[in-house]
């Protein structure tokens, strides 16, 4: 029907958001995880815990083309500010760091967070929303799931459709009820009710009870920094997820993928380099990219490189670029 009406693309925000949650549950030590070039390069995002071996270390590896890098830090969020790091930048406890990694290095990078990956066996979902239902539908065969919704009528309906999920009719803000339902025994807690405040409060409770992976849907953009500062592992925002998908169609350059990051001003873009574009004429260090832009990785056929200053880009390379909002519009020029 939509094709006949001349519509090229459909966006279903709840579906994309649910897919993002499921992806994250497979990488529990990260706060965001994005694949580029069919998984050849990944963006891994995590908070530096006190136990992380990176705390206090200085960033290196900008022009070292003797030993090919397998990953590289492309941004740091500290105190609500996003920093595009330069050589000599020091990592601090509580930093949220953004690392571009080759597929074979993702596991190693995740270990730097100071957290270990947890196998998720027991999980609680708060909110029988479209996102909550999709997550439960996809995971109920592999994970023991309890889904909590305060609306009795809805809870009965859910019990009929989600046959392997335990549906509980309860208010997620009721601390005692949540404790009775075994919140402290959960490996993961996902709060996806329609209210950002409820999700944040429930996620805070889950974190305090020692749940290892806590994800909250926060649709009020003003609350995102607050939610991150109180230690909630991952924030999901349908607006940002959908904006990322729509944004690439509005750019004059041929952008293969774009990702608006939650909790950071920066955006990640993937370009296919055109023949004769400025990027093919000089080394990366002589390109004259804007200050707040950094090239993270390059995919050339089956080969994957983490970008360093001395590297040359050739036509048809797929390039993953990290840029602050002011430079997003300018970056395309270099690859077109």
C-alpha positions as CSV (number, residue, x, y, z in Angstrom):
1,X,0.0,0.0,0.0
2,X,2.8,2.5,1.0
3,X,4.9,1.6,-2.1
4,X,1.8,2.3,-4.3
5,X,1.5,5.7,-2.6
6,X,5.1,6.5,-3.6
7,X,6.7,6.2,-0.1
8,X,10.3,4.9,-0.2
9,X,11.1,4.3,3.5
10,X,9.1,3.6,6.6
11,X,10.5,4.1,10.1
12,X,9.1,2.2,13.1
13,X,10.8,3.8,16.1
14,X,9.7,1.2,18.6
15,X,11.1,-1.6,16.4
16,X,14.5,0.1,16.0
17,X,14.7,0.9,19.7
18,X,13.8,-2.7,20.7
19,X,16.5,-4.0,18.3
20,X,19.0,-1.6,20.0
21,X,18.1,-3.0,23.4
22,X,18.5,-6.6,22.3
23,X,21.8,-5.7,20.7
24,X,23.0,-4.1,24.0
25,X,21.9,-7.1,26.1
26,X,24.4,-9.2,24.0
27,X,27.2,-6.8,25.0
28,X,26.4,-6.1,28.7
29,X,29.6,-4.1,29.6
30,X,28.8,-1.4,27.0
31,X,26.4,1.5,27.0
32,X,26.1,1.6,23.2
33,X,27.2,-0.7,20.5
34,X,27.0,0.1,16.8
35,X,28.2,-1.9,13.8
36,X,29.5,-0.3,10.6
37,X,30.3,-1.9,7.2
38,X,28.3,-5.1,8.0
39,X,30.1,-5.6,11.3
40,X,33.7,-5.2,10.1
41,X,34.0,-2.1,12.3
42,X,32.2,-1.5,15.6
43,X,31.7,1.5,17.8
44,X,31.8,0.4,21.4
45,X,30.8,2.9,24.2
46,X,31.4,2.4,27.9
47,X,32.0,4.2,31.2
48,X,35.4,3.8,32.8
49,X,34.8,2.1,36.2
50,X,37.3,2.5,39.0
51,X,38.7,-1.0,38.2
52,X,39.4,0.0,34.5
53,X,43.1,-0.4,33.6
54,X,42.7,2.8,31.4
55,X,42.1,5.2,34.4
56,X,45.1,7.6,34.5
57,X,46.5,6.4,31.2
58,X,47.5,8.8,28.5
59,X,46.1,8.5,24.9
60,X,48.6,7.4,22.3
61,X,48.7,5.9,18.8
62,X,47.9,8.8,16.5
63,X,50.7,8.5,14.0
64,X,52.2,5.1,14.8
65,X,52.1,3.3,11.5
66,X,54.8,0.8,12.5
67,X,52.2,-1.4,14.3
68,X,48.7,-1.4,12.8
69,X,46.1,-0.4,15.5
70,X,43.1,-2.7,16.1
71,X,41.1,0.0,18.0
72,X,41.1,3.7,18.7
73,X,39.4,6.1,21.1
74,X,37.5,8.7,19.0
75,X,35.6,10.7,21.7
76,X,35.3,11.1,25.4
77,X,32.3,12.5,27.3
78,X,33.3,14.1,30.6
79,X,31.0,16.2,32.8
80,X,28.4,16.6,30.1
81,X,31.0,17.8,27.6
82,X,32.1,15.8,24.5
83,X,35.9,15.9,23.8
84,X,37.4,14.8,20.5
85,X,40.7,13.6,22.0
86,X,44.2,14.6,20.9
87,X,47.5,13.0,21.7
88,X,48.3,13.3,25.5
89,X,44.7,13.3,26.6
90,X,44.4,11.5,30.0
91,X,41.5,9.0,30.8
92,X,39.7,9.7,34.1
93,X,37.4,7.5,36.2
94,X,33.7,8.1,35.1
95,X,34.7,9.1,31.5
96,X,32.4,7.7,28.9
97,X,34.7,6.7,26.0
98,X,33.8,5.9,22.4
99,X,36.1,3.4,20.7
100,X,36.2,2.3,17.1
101,X,37.4,-1.3,16.9
102,X,38.0,-4.0,14.3
103,X,35.8,-7.0,14.8
104,X,38.6,-9.1,16.2
105,X,39.4,-6.5,18.9
106,X,35.9,-5.8,20.3
107,X,36.2,-8.3,23.2
108,X,39.6,-6.8,24.2
109,X,38.1,-3.3,24.1
110,X,35.2,-4.3,26.3
111,X,37.6,-5.5,29.0
112,X,38.9,-1.9,29.4
113,X,35.6,-0.8,30.9
114,X,36.5,-2.5,34.2
115,X,33.3,-4.5,34.0
116,X,32.9,-8.1,32.7
117,X,30.3,-9.3,30.3
118,X,27.4,-11.0,32.1
119,X,25.4,-13.8,30.7
120,X,21.7,-12.8,31.0
121,X,19.4,-15.5,32.3
122,X,16.9,-13.6,34.3
123,X,15.5,-10.3,33.1
124,X,12.7,-7.9,34.2
125,X,10.9,-5.6,31.8
126,X,8.9,-2.7,33.2
127,X,6.2,-1.5,30.8
128,X,4.1,-3.5,28.3
129,X,4.8,-0.9,25.7
130,X,5.5,-1.7,22.0
131,X,9.2,-1.8,22.8
132,X,8.7,-4.0,25.9
133,X,6.5,-6.4,23.9
134,X,9.0,-6.7,21.1
135,X,11.9,-7.3,23.4
136,X,10.0,-10.0,25.3
137,X,8.8,-11.6,22.0
138,X,12.4,-11.9,20.7
139,X,14.1,-13.0,23.9
140,X,11.5,-15.2,25.8
141,X,12.8,-18.4,24.3
142,X,16.3,-17.8,25.6
143,X,15.8,-15.8,28.8
144,X,13.5,-16.0,31.8
145,X,11.5,-12.8,31.5
146,X,9.1,-11.1,34.0
147,X,7.1,-8.2,32.4
148,X,5.4,-5.8,34.7
149,X,2.6,-3.5,33.8
150,X,0.2,-1.6,36.1
151,X,-2.8,-1.8,33.8
152,X,-4.7,-5.0,34.6
153,X,-6.6,-5.2,31.3
154,X,-3.4,-4.8,29.4
155,X,-1.6,-7.4,31.6
156,X,-4.3,-10.0,30.8
157,X,-3.9,-9.3,27.0
158,X,-0.1,-9.6,27.3
159,X,-0.4,-12.9,29.1
160,X,-2.4,-14.3,26.2
161,X,0.2,-13.2,23.5
162,X,3.5,-13.7,25.4
163,X,3.2,-17.4,26.3
164,X,6.7,-17.8,27.7
165,X,6.9,-14.5,29.6
166,X,5.6,-14.2,33.2
167,X,3.2,-11.1,33.2
168,X,2.8,-9.3,36.5
169,X,0.1,-6.7,37.2
170,X,1.9,-4.2,39.5
171,X,3.1,-0.6,39.7
172,X,6.8,-0.4,39.0
173,X,7.1,2.6,41.3
174,X,6.1,0.4,44.3
175,X,9.5,-0.5,45.7
176,X,8.2,-3.3,48.0
177,X,6.3,-5.0,45.2
178,X,9.4,-4.9,42.9
179,X,11.5,-6.5,45.7
180,X,8.9,-9.2,46.2
181,X,9.0,-10.0,42.4
182,X,12.8,-10.7,42.8
183,X,14.3,-7.5,41.3
184,X,17.5,-8.1,43.2
185,X,18.0,-11.5,41.5
186,X,17.8,-10.1,37.9
187,X,20.8,-10.0,35.5
188,X,19.1,-7.2,33.5
189,X,16.4,-4.7,34.0
190,X,14.8,-2.7,31.1
191,X,12.3,0.2,31.9
192,X,10.2,1.1,28.9
193,X,7.0,2.6,30.2
194,X,5.6,5.7,28.5
195,X,6.9,7.9,31.3
196,X,10.6,9.0,31.5
197,X,10.3,9.8,35.2
198,X,9.0,6.3,36.1
199,X,11.7,4.7,34.0
200,X,14.5,6.7,35.7
201,X,13.2,6.0,39.2
202,X,12.7,2.3,38.6
203,X,16.2,2.0,36.9
204,X,17.7,3.8,39.9
205,X,16.1,1.2,42.2
206,X,17.3,-1.7,40.1
207,X,20.9,-0.3,40.1
208,X,20.8,0.1,43.9
209,X,19.6,-3.5,44.2
210,X,22.7,-4.7,42.3
211,X,21.2,-5.5,38.9
212,X,24.2,-5.7,36.6
213,X,22.7,-4.2,33.4
214,X,20.1,-1.5,33.6
215,X,18.5,0.1,30.5
216,X,15.9,2.9,30.6
217,X,13.9,4.6,27.9
218,X,14.1,8.3,28.4
219,X,12.1,10.3,25.9
220,X,12.4,13.7,27.6
221,X,15.7,14.9,26.2
222,X,16.3,17.2,29.2
223,X,16.5,14.2,31.5
224,X,19.2,12.3,29.5
225,X,22.2,13.8,31.3
226,X,20.5,13.5,34.7
227,X,19.8,9.8,34.0
228,X,23.4,9.1,33.0
229,X,24.9,11.0,35.9
230,X,23.0,8.8,38.4
231,X,24.7,5.7,37.0
232,X,22.0,4.2,34.7
233,X,24.0,2.0,32.3
234,X,22.2,2.8,29.1
235,X,19.6,5.3,27.9
236,X,17.4,4.5,24.9
237,X,15.7,7.4,23.2
238,X,13.3,6.7,20.3
239,X,13.7,10.3,18.9
240,X,17.4,10.0,18.6
241,X,17.3,6.4,17.1
242,X,14.8,7.6,14.5
243,X,16.6,10.9,13.8
244,X,19.7,8.8,13.0
245,X,17.8,6.9,10.4
246,X,16.2,9.9,8.8
247,X,19.2,12.2,9.1
248,X,21.2,10.5,6.4
249,X,18.6,11.1,3.8
250,X,18.7,14.8,4.4
251,X,22.5,15.1,3.8
252,X,23.7,16.2,0.4
253,X,26.6,13.7,0.6
254,X,26.2,10.0,0.1
255,X,26.2,8.8,3.7
256,X,25.8,5.1,4.2
257,X,25.0,5.2,7.9
258,X,24.7,7.9,10.6
259,X,24.2,7.5,14.4
260,X,23.1,10.2,16.8
261,X,24.7,9.2,20.1
262,X,22.7,9.3,23.3
263,X,24.5,11.4,26.0
264,X,26.9,12.9,23.5
265,X,26.7,15.8,21.1
266,X,28.8,13.9,18.5
267,X,27.5,11.9,15.5
268,X,29.1,9.0,13.7
269,X,28.9,8.9,9.9
270,X,29.9,6.3,7.4
271,X,30.9,7.5,3.9
272,X,31.9,5.7,0.7
273,X,34.8,7.7,-0.8
274,X,34.2,9.0,-4.3
275,X,37.0,9.0,-6.9
276,X,38.8,12.4,-7.1
277,X,37.4,13.5,-3.8
278,X,39.8,15.6,-1.6
279,X,40.3,12.7,0.8
280,X,42.0,10.7,-2.0
281,X,44.7,13.3,-2.7
282,X,46.6,13.6,0.6
283,X,47.4,11.8,3.8
284,X,44.8,12.1,6.6
285,X,47.0,14.5,8.6
286,X,47.1,16.9,5.6
287,X,43.4,16.8,4.8
288,X,42.6,19.8,7.0
289,X,39.6,18.2,8.6
290,X,37.7,20.4,11.1
291,X,39.2,20.4,14.7
292,X,36.2,18.6,16.1
293,X,36.3,15.7,13.6
294,X,38.2,12.5,13.6
295,X,38.4,9.6,11.2
296,X,38.0,6.4,13.2
297,X,38.3,3.5,10.7
298,X,38.6,2.5,7.1
299,X,37.2,-0.6,5.4
300,X,38.8,-1.5,2.0
301,X,37.2,-4.6,0.6
302,X,37.9,-7.3,3.2
303,X,40.7,-5.3,4.9
304,X,39.9,-3.2,7.9
305,X,42.2,-0.4,9.2
306,X,42.0,1.9,12.3
307,X,42.9,5.3,10.9
308,X,46.2,7.0,11.8
309,X,47.5,10.4,10.6
310,X,49.9,9.0,8.0
311,X,47.4,6.8,6.3
312,X,46.1,7.4,2.7
313,X,42.5,7.0,1.7
314,X,41.7,5.5,-1.8
315,X,38.4,5.7,-3.9
316,X,35.6,3.4,-2.7
317,X,37.0,3.0,0.8
318,X,34.3,3.0,3.5
319,X,35.3,5.6,6.1
320,X,33.8,5.9,9.6
321,X,34.0,9.5,10.8
322,X,33.2,11.0,14.3
323,X,32.1,14.7,14.2
324,X,30.5,17.3,16.4
325,X,27.3,18.9,15.1
326,X,28.9,22.0,13.8
327,X,31.1,20.0,11.4
328,X,28.6,17.3,10.3
329,X,27.6,19.4,7.3
330,X,31.2,20.1,6.3
331,X,32.6,16.6,6.5
332,X,30.9,15.3,3.4
333,X,33.0,17.6,1.2
334,X,36.1,15.6,1.8
335,X,34.7,12.3,0.6
336,X,32.5,13.5,-2.3
